[in-house]
Amino acid sequence: MIHKYTLWEKIGLYSAIAVFLIFVLAPFAEAFMVSLRPIESVFRVPYQFFSDDMTFAAYVDMWSEVPGLARYIFNSFFIAACVTLLAIVCIIPAAYSFSRFDYRGRNSLLTAFLAINMVGAAVLIIPLYKLMFSLGLLNSYWSMILPGAAFTVPTGIFLMRSYFLRIPKELEEAAYVDGAGRLYTLWRVILPVALPGIVVVTITTFITAYAQQFLFALTFNGKDEYHPLTVGLYQFFGRERILWNQVMAASLVGTLPVLIVYVFLQKYIVAGLTAGAVKE
């Protein structure tokens, strides 16, 4: 029997959603409004959400204020894409192993992956620095790609494993009867069925990789040509003043790669999130 919401339950539900959206979207709305204001009007008293002197000048001036801004945005996208690719290559076979094979220490290994997620990158930054130094990877893209992938793989394994568990084993058994091997079955049978889940894990990994670059870039990289946007924004912080309108403009422009990826793949996200919701 399907429970129908009463009028007051609908009002409460939609009110809670509205409050949640306000808390989520309000910072982006304020950042956009700050980017439109002249620097002299950013901290105007009394506060005005709209004003007559708003322009898009900051979106033009930021490119000349920080000439390497386009390079920083490209670096952020490139690093996040490489982290995602490397992580997915590790996530898929590991998650498949945890979902299909029963071997000694499997649960302990899963617990260890969960424990890694509980340890922040800042706790391991000194050992990671020594490791990057010993491998000769400092001041390179690899110094940000490898740690980024290491911290995104555990979450991806847990997510991907849940999708593999939803796939009936009868599909694999039918392939084995036809003479297919384990790798062929994984590639030709399991992965196409698990595509929505793979897309969800890929986007989640990409967003995480795009957002976590600051600490690794600031610690492991000293070359300006490899800096991601999170570090490049520091150049808007001058000795005498901070160009907050241009900082907000550059930050919003820097979120476009993630937004574009999400828009183009949103149908797969919905399919992945609803996979297994209907019992057949």
Order of alpha helices (4+ residues) and beta strands (2+ residues): alpha-alpha-alpha-alpha-alpha-alpha-alpha-alpha-alpha-alpha-alpha-alpha-alpha-alpha
